[in-house]
Amino acid sequence: MRMFDQIDHIGIAVEDLEKSLDQWRKMFNLRLHGIEEIKERGVKLAHLEVSEGPQVELISPLDKNSPVHKFLQKRGEGLHHVCFEVEDIHKALSTFQNKGVESIQDKPQKGAQGSLISFIHPRYFNGVLIELKQKKKES
């Protein structure tokens, strides 16, 4: 696998997770893979699977301090980010840094399902927030 060849998921910011989850599941016949709260990031996530391709991740804020709450206030519901799976997040971040592209965090953070994640500032990619995700290594 090349460093950036697979899109892991598309993140959609939503105000009401349950209402949105019901609509997405009914209209597209998507299977719910799980719901997860990440208190450190201030979000609640619903992972929806399609038969092929990236998952759809619905994201709602846990409180008004959540970055997703601020996003919703500024931009409304809709596309929040595109997530690329990487084998080595530190190597991927170094590659971006060497090309003058900045990440939002100084170092990778805890993400969903035990992964490590980092976000690349949207100013580099036509206003789209890019997430890099290194899945939890199986032991």
PyMOL CGO cylinders between C-alpha atoms (Angstrom):
from pymol import cmd
from pymol.cgo import CYLINDER

trace = [
    CYLINDER, 0.00, 0.00, 0.00, 1.29, 3.43, -0.87, 0.3, 1, 1, 1, 1, 1, 1,
    CYLINDER, 1.29, 3.43, -0.87, 1.23, 5.99, 1.92, 0.3, 1, 1, 1, 1, 1, 1,
    CYLINDER, 1.23, 5.99, 1.92, -2.09, 7.65, 0.95, 0.3, 1, 1, 1, 1, 1, 1,
    CYLINDER, -2.09, 7.65, 0.95, -3.99, 5.18, -1.20, 0.3, 1, 1, 1, 1, 1, 1,
    CYLINDER, -3.99, 5.18, -1.20, -7.04, 4.41, 0.81, 0.3, 1, 1, 1, 1, 1, 1,
    CYLINDER, -7.04, 4.41, 0.81, -9.79, 6.66, 2.04, 0.3, 1, 1, 1, 1, 1, 1,
    CYLINDER, -9.79, 6.66, 2.04, -10.88, 5.30, 5.42, 0.3, 1, 1, 1, 1, 1, 1,
    CYLINDER, -10.88, 5.30, 5.42, -14.00, 7.41, 5.90, 0.3, 1, 1, 1, 1, 1, 1,
    CYLINDER, -14.00, 7.41, 5.90, -15.84, 10.60, 5.07, 0.3, 1, 1, 1, 1, 1, 1,
    CYLINDER, -15.84, 10.60, 5.07, -16.75, 12.66, 8.16, 0.3, 1, 1, 1, 1, 1, 1,
    CYLINDER, -16.75, 12.66, 8.16, -20.10, 14.47, 8.19, 0.3, 1, 1, 1, 1, 1, 1,
    CYLINDER, -20.10, 14.47, 8.19, -20.82, 17.00, 10.98, 0.3, 1, 1, 1, 1, 1, 1,
    CYLINDER, -20.82, 17.00, 10.98, -24.39, 16.76, 12.29, 0.3, 1, 1, 1, 1, 1, 1,
    CYLINDER, -24.39, 16.76, 12.29, -26.41, 18.54, 14.97, 0.3, 1, 1, 1, 1, 1, 1,
    CYLINDER, -26.41, 18.54, 14.97, -28.58, 15.56, 15.98, 0.3, 1, 1, 1, 1, 1, 1,
    CYLINDER, -28.58, 15.56, 15.98, -26.75, 12.24, 15.74, 0.3, 1, 1, 1, 1, 1, 1,
    CYLINDER, -26.75, 12.24, 15.74, -29.79, 9.99, 16.30, 0.3, 1, 1, 1, 1, 1, 1,
    CYLINDER, -29.79, 9.99, 16.30, -31.98, 11.76, 13.74, 0.3, 1, 1, 1, 1, 1, 1,
    CYLINDER, -31.98, 11.76, 13.74, -29.16, 11.86, 11.18, 0.3, 1, 1, 1, 1, 1, 1,
    CYLINDER, -29.16, 11.86, 11.18, -28.23, 8.24, 11.84, 0.3, 1, 1, 1, 1, 1, 1,
    CYLINDER, -28.23, 8.24, 11.84, -31.81, 7.13, 11.22, 0.3, 1, 1, 1, 1, 1, 1,
    CYLINDER, -31.81, 7.13, 11.22, -31.98, 9.07, 7.94, 0.3, 1, 1, 1, 1, 1, 1,
    CYLINDER, -31.98, 9.07, 7.94, -28.61, 7.85, 6.60, 0.3, 1, 1, 1, 1, 1, 1,
    CYLINDER, -28.61, 7.85, 6.60, -29.38, 4.22, 7.52, 0.3, 1, 1, 1, 1, 1, 1,
    CYLINDER, -29.38, 4.22, 7.52, -32.86, 4.23, 5.98, 0.3, 1, 1, 1, 1, 1, 1,
    CYLINDER, -32.86, 4.23, 5.98, -32.05, 6.09, 2.78, 0.3, 1, 1, 1, 1, 1, 1,
    CYLINDER, -32.05, 6.09, 2.78, -28.81, 4.30, 1.90, 0.3, 1, 1, 1, 1, 1, 1,
    CYLINDER, -28.81, 4.30, 1.90, -29.38, 0.99, 3.71, 0.3, 1, 1, 1, 1, 1, 1,
    CYLINDER, -29.38, 0.99, 3.71, -26.11, 1.43, 5.60, 0.3, 1, 1, 1, 1, 1, 1,
    CYLINDER, -26.11, 1.43, 5.60, -25.08, -0.92, 8.39, 0.3, 1, 1, 1, 1, 1, 1,
    CYLINDER, -25.08, -0.92, 8.39, -24.24, 0.64, 11.75, 0.3, 1, 1, 1, 1, 1, 1,
    CYLINDER, -24.24, 0.64, 11.75, -20.76, -0.51, 12.70, 0.3, 1, 1, 1, 1, 1, 1,
    CYLINDER, -20.76, -0.51, 12.70, -20.84, 1.26, 16.06, 0.3, 1, 1, 1, 1, 1, 1,
    CYLINDER, -20.84, 1.26, 16.06, -21.32, 4.43, 18.05, 0.3, 1, 1, 1, 1, 1, 1,
    CYLINDER, -21.32, 4.43, 18.05, -18.44, 5.83, 20.08, 0.3, 1, 1, 1, 1, 1, 1,
    CYLINDER, -18.44, 5.83, 20.08, -17.81, 8.82, 22.33, 0.3, 1, 1, 1, 1, 1, 1,
    CYLINDER, -17.81, 8.82, 22.33, -14.35, 10.34, 22.39, 0.3, 1, 1, 1, 1, 1, 1,
    CYLINDER, -14.35, 10.34, 22.39, -14.46, 12.64, 25.37, 0.3, 1, 1, 1, 1, 1, 1,
    CYLINDER, -14.46, 12.64, 25.37, -10.92, 13.95, 24.77, 0.3, 1, 1, 1, 1, 1, 1,
    CYLINDER, -10.92, 13.95, 24.77, -12.03, 15.28, 21.37, 0.3, 1, 1, 1, 1, 1, 1,
    CYLINDER, -12.03, 15.28, 21.37, -15.52, 16.29, 22.50, 0.3, 1, 1, 1, 1, 1, 1,
    CYLINDER, -15.52, 16.29, 22.50, -17.36, 14.20, 19.92, 0.3, 1, 1, 1, 1, 1, 1,
    CYLINDER, -17.36, 14.20, 19.92, -19.79, 11.33, 19.50, 0.3, 1, 1, 1, 1, 1, 1,
    CYLINDER, -19.79, 11.33, 19.50, -19.35, 9.29, 16.32, 0.3, 1, 1, 1, 1, 1, 1,
    CYLINDER, -19.35, 9.29, 16.32, -21.52, 6.84, 14.41, 0.3, 1, 1, 1, 1, 1, 1,
    CYLINDER, -21.52, 6.84, 14.41, -19.64, 4.58, 11.99, 0.3, 1, 1, 1, 1, 1, 1,
    CYLINDER, -19.64, 4.58, 11.99, -21.71, 3.47, 8.99, 0.3, 1, 1, 1, 1, 1, 1,
    CYLINDER, -21.71, 3.47, 8.99, -20.52, 0.84, 6.56, 0.3, 1, 1, 1, 1, 1, 1,
    CYLINDER, -20.52, 0.84, 6.56, -21.16, 0.59, 2.86, 0.3, 1, 1, 1, 1, 1, 1,
    CYLINDER, -21.16, 0.59, 2.86, -20.59, -2.60, 0.88, 0.3, 1, 1, 1, 1, 1, 1,
    CYLINDER, -20.59, -2.60, 0.88, -17.40, -1.20, -0.67, 0.3, 1, 1, 1, 1, 1, 1,
    CYLINDER, -17.40, -1.20, -0.67, -15.31, 1.86, -0.10, 0.3, 1, 1, 1, 1, 1, 1,
    CYLINDER, -15.31, 1.86, -0.10, -14.93, 4.24, 2.81, 0.3, 1, 1, 1, 1, 1, 1,
    CYLINDER, -14.93, 4.24, 2.81, -17.23, 4.36, 5.81, 0.3, 1, 1, 1, 1, 1, 1,
    CYLINDER, -17.23, 4.36, 5.81, -19.49, 7.31, 6.51, 0.3, 1, 1, 1, 1, 1, 1,
    CYLINDER, -19.49, 7.31, 6.51, -18.75, 8.80, 9.93, 0.3, 1, 1, 1, 1, 1, 1,
    CYLINDER, -18.75, 8.80, 9.93, -21.45, 11.00, 11.44, 0.3, 1, 1, 1, 1, 1, 1,
    CYLINDER, -21.45, 11.00, 11.44, -19.97, 13.38, 14.02, 0.3, 1, 1, 1, 1, 1, 1,
    CYLINDER, -19.97, 13.38, 14.02, -21.83, 15.35, 16.66, 0.3, 1, 1, 1, 1, 1, 1,
    CYLINDER, -21.83, 15.35, 16.66, -20.45, 17.52, 19.45, 0.3, 1, 1, 1, 1, 1, 1,
    CYLINDER, -20.45, 17.52, 19.45, -20.66, 16.39, 23.07, 0.3, 1, 1, 1, 1, 1, 1,
    CYLINDER, -20.66, 16.39, 23.07, -20.78, 19.97, 24.31, 0.3, 1, 1, 1, 1, 1, 1,
    CYLINDER, -20.78, 19.97, 24.31, -20.24, 23.60, 23.31, 0.3, 1, 1, 1, 1, 1, 1,
    CYLINDER, -20.24, 23.60, 23.31, -16.45, 23.33, 23.79, 0.3, 1, 1, 1, 1, 1, 1,
    CYLINDER, -16.45, 23.33, 23.79, -16.15, 20.73, 21.03, 0.3, 1, 1, 1, 1, 1, 1,
    CYLINDER, -16.15, 20.73, 21.03, -14.38, 21.81, 17.83, 0.3, 1, 1, 1, 1, 1, 1,
    CYLINDER, -14.38, 21.81, 17.83, -17.31, 20.20, 15.97, 0.3, 1, 1, 1, 1, 1, 1,
    CYLINDER, -17.31, 20.20, 15.97, -19.75, 22.51, 17.79, 0.3, 1, 1, 1, 1, 1, 1,
    CYLINDER, -19.75, 22.51, 17.79, -17.70, 25.48, 16.59, 0.3, 1, 1, 1, 1, 1, 1,
    CYLINDER, -17.70, 25.48, 16.59, -17.63, 24.02, 13.08, 0.3, 1, 1, 1, 1, 1, 1,
    CYLINDER, -17.63, 24.02, 13.08, -21.42, 23.63, 13.07, 0.3, 1, 1, 1, 1, 1, 1,
    CYLINDER, -21.42, 23.63, 13.07, -21.92, 27.19, 14.33, 0.3, 1, 1, 1, 1, 1, 1,
    CYLINDER, -21.92, 27.19, 14.33, -19.67, 28.58, 11.61, 0.3, 1, 1, 1, 1, 1, 1,
    CYLINDER, -19.67, 28.58, 11.61, -20.46, 26.33, 8.62, 0.3, 1, 1, 1, 1, 1, 1,
    CYLINDER, -20.46, 26.33, 8.62, -23.55, 24.30, 9.47, 0.3, 1, 1, 1, 1, 1, 1,
    CYLINDER, -23.55, 24.30, 9.47, -24.06, 20.60, 8.89, 0.3, 1, 1, 1, 1, 1, 1,
    CYLINDER, -24.06, 20.60, 8.89, -22.17, 18.87, 6.11, 0.3, 1, 1, 1, 1, 1, 1,
    CYLINDER, -22.17, 18.87, 6.11, -18.78, 17.61, 5.03, 0.3, 1, 1, 1, 1, 1, 1,
    CYLINDER, -18.78, 17.61, 5.03, -16.35, 17.91, 7.93, 0.3, 1, 1, 1, 1, 1, 1,
    CYLINDER, -16.35, 17.91, 7.93, -13.33, 15.93, 6.70, 0.3, 1, 1, 1, 1, 1, 1,
    CYLINDER, -13.33, 15.93, 6.70, -11.91, 13.23, 4.46, 0.3, 1, 1, 1, 1, 1, 1,
    CYLINDER, -11.91, 13.23, 4.46, -9.80, 10.63, 6.25, 0.3, 1, 1, 1, 1, 1, 1,
    CYLINDER, -9.80, 10.63, 6.25, -6.89, 8.80, 4.66, 0.3, 1, 1, 1, 1, 1, 1,
    CYLINDER, -6.89, 8.80, 4.66, -5.57, 5.64, 6.27, 0.3, 1, 1, 1, 1, 1, 1,
    CYLINDER, -5.57, 5.64, 6.27, -1.78, 5.54, 6.66, 0.3, 1, 1, 1, 1, 1, 1,
    CYLINDER, -1.78, 5.54, 6.66, 0.50, 2.78, 7.88, 0.3, 1, 1, 1, 1, 1, 1,
    CYLINDER, 0.50, 2.78, 7.88, 2.82, 5.13, 9.78, 0.3, 1, 1, 1, 1, 1, 1,
    CYLINDER, 2.82, 5.13, 9.78, 1.30, 8.42, 10.87, 0.3, 1, 1, 1, 1, 1, 1,
    CYLINDER, 1.30, 8.42, 10.87, 4.65, 9.89, 11.96, 0.3, 1, 1, 1, 1, 1, 1,
    CYLINDER, 4.65, 9.89, 11.96, 6.14, 9.22, 8.53, 0.3, 1, 1, 1, 1, 1, 1,
    CYLINDER, 6.14, 9.22, 8.53, 3.06, 10.67, 6.82, 0.3, 1, 1, 1, 1, 1, 1,
    CYLINDER, 3.06, 10.67, 6.82, 3.20, 13.83, 8.93, 0.3, 1, 1, 1, 1, 1, 1,
    CYLINDER, 3.20, 13.83, 8.93, 6.91, 14.17, 8.20, 0.3, 1, 1, 1, 1, 1, 1,
    CYLINDER, 6.91, 14.17, 8.20, 6.18, 13.88, 4.46, 0.3, 1, 1, 1, 1, 1, 1,
    CYLINDER, 6.18, 13.88, 4.46, 3.63, 16.69, 4.70, 0.3, 1, 1, 1, 1, 1, 1,
    CYLINDER, 3.63, 16.69, 4.70, 5.91, 18.84, 6.84, 0.3, 1, 1, 1, 1, 1, 1,
    CYLINDER, 5.91, 18.84, 6.84, 8.78, 18.41, 4.35, 0.3, 1, 1, 1, 1, 1, 1,
    CYLINDER, 8.78, 18.41, 4.35, 6.46, 19.80, 1.66, 0.3, 1, 1, 1, 1, 1, 1,
    CYLINDER, 6.46, 19.80, 1.66, 5.54, 22.82, 3.80, 0.3, 1, 1, 1, 1, 1, 1,
    CYLINDER, 5.54, 22.82, 3.80, 2.09, 21.50, 4.77, 0.3, 1, 1, 1, 1, 1, 1,
    CYLINDER, 2.09, 21.50, 4.77, 1.16, 21.98, 8.43, 0.3, 1, 1, 1, 1, 1, 1,
    CYLINDER, 1.16, 21.98, 8.43, -0.89, 19.73, 10.66, 0.3, 1, 1, 1, 1, 1, 1,
    CYLINDER, -0.89, 19.73, 10.66, -3.26, 21.25, 13.21, 0.3, 1, 1, 1, 1, 1, 1,
    CYLINDER, -3.26, 21.25, 13.21, -1.83, 19.31, 16.16, 0.3, 1, 1, 1, 1, 1, 1,
    CYLINDER, -1.83, 19.31, 16.16, 1.81, 19.09, 17.19, 0.3, 1, 1, 1, 1, 1, 1,
    CYLINDER, 1.81, 19.09, 17.19, 1.61, 15.31, 17.45, 0.3, 1, 1, 1, 1, 1, 1,
    CYLINDER, 1.61, 15.31, 17.45, -0.91, 12.54, 16.71, 0.3, 1, 1, 1, 1, 1, 1,
    CYLINDER, -0.91, 12.54, 16.71, -3.93, 12.28, 19.00, 0.3, 1, 1, 1, 1, 1, 1,
    CYLINDER, -3.93, 12.28, 19.00, -6.11, 9.41, 20.19, 0.3, 1, 1, 1, 1, 1, 1,
    CYLINDER, -6.11, 9.41, 20.19, -8.82, 8.69, 17.64, 0.3, 1, 1, 1, 1, 1, 1,
    CYLINDER, -8.82, 8.69, 17.64, -11.75, 6.33, 17.16, 0.3, 1, 1, 1, 1, 1, 1,
    CYLINDER, -11.75, 6.33, 17.16, -11.28, 2.60, 17.72, 0.3, 1, 1, 1, 1, 1, 1,
    CYLINDER, -11.28, 2.60, 17.72, -7.86, 3.04, 19.33, 0.3, 1, 1, 1, 1, 1, 1,
    CYLINDER, -7.86, 3.04, 19.33, -6.33, 4.71, 16.28, 0.3, 1, 1, 1, 1, 1, 1,
    CYLINDER, -6.33, 4.71, 16.28, -3.85, 7.57, 16.10, 0.3, 1, 1, 1, 1, 1, 1,
    CYLINDER, -3.85, 7.57, 16.10, -5.03, 10.59, 14.11, 0.3, 1, 1, 1, 1, 1, 1,
    CYLINDER, -5.03, 10.59, 14.11, -3.87, 13.99, 13.00, 0.3, 1, 1, 1, 1, 1, 1,
    CYLINDER, -3.87, 13.99, 13.00, -5.57, 16.71, 10.97, 0.3, 1, 1, 1, 1, 1, 1,
    CYLINDER, -5.57, 16.71, 10.97, -4.06, 18.71, 8.12, 0.3, 1, 1, 1, 1, 1, 1,
    CYLINDER, -4.06, 18.71, 8.12, -5.22, 22.32, 7.95, 0.3, 1, 1, 1, 1, 1, 1,
    CYLINDER, -5.22, 22.32, 7.95, -7.94, 22.85, 5.32, 0.3, 1, 1, 1, 1, 1, 1,
    CYLINDER, -7.94, 22.85, 5.32, -6.15, 25.82, 3.75, 0.3, 1, 1, 1, 1, 1, 1,
    CYLINDER, -6.15, 25.82, 3.75, -3.89, 23.36, 1.90, 0.3, 1, 1, 1, 1, 1, 1,
    CYLINDER, -3.89, 23.36, 1.90, -6.68, 21.33, 0.28, 0.3, 1, 1, 1, 1, 1, 1,
    CYLINDER, -6.68, 21.33, 0.28, -9.36, 23.66, -1.08, 0.3, 1, 1, 1, 1, 1, 1,
    CYLINDER, -9.36, 23.66, -1.08, -10.96, 24.22, 2.31, 0.3, 1, 1, 1, 1, 1, 1,
    CYLINDER, -10.96, 24.22, 2.31, -11.30, 20.50, 3.09, 0.3, 1, 1, 1, 1, 1, 1,
    CYLINDER, -11.30, 20.50, 3.09, -10.01, 19.26, 6.44, 0.3, 1, 1, 1, 1, 1, 1,
    CYLINDER, -10.01, 19.26, 6.44, -7.88, 16.14, 5.93, 0.3, 1, 1, 1, 1, 1, 1,
    CYLINDER, -7.88, 16.14, 5.93, -7.53, 13.51, 8.64, 0.3, 1, 1, 1, 1, 1, 1,
    CYLINDER, -7.53, 13.51, 8.64, -4.70, 11.00, 8.70, 0.3, 1, 1, 1, 1, 1, 1,
    CYLINDER, -4.70, 11.00, 8.70, -5.45, 7.78, 10.57, 0.3, 1, 1, 1, 1, 1, 1,
    CYLINDER, -5.45, 7.78, 10.57, -3.13, 5.01, 11.67, 0.3, 1, 1, 1, 1, 1, 1,
    CYLINDER, -3.13, 5.01, 11.67, -5.28, 2.09, 12.76, 0.3, 1, 1, 1, 1, 1, 1,
    CYLINDER, -5.28, 2.09, 12.76, -4.58, 0.41, 16.08, 0.3, 1, 1, 1, 1, 1, 1,
    CYLINDER, -4.58, 0.41, 16.08, -1.98, -2.29, 15.55, 0.3, 1, 1, 1, 1, 1, 1,
    CYLINDER, -1.98, -2.29, 15.55, -3.25, -5.78, 16.33, 0.3, 1, 1, 1, 1, 1, 1,
    CYLINDER, -3.25, -5.78, 16.33, -1.02, -7.61, 18.79, 0.3, 1, 1, 1, 1, 1, 1,
]
cmd.load_cgo(trace, "trace")
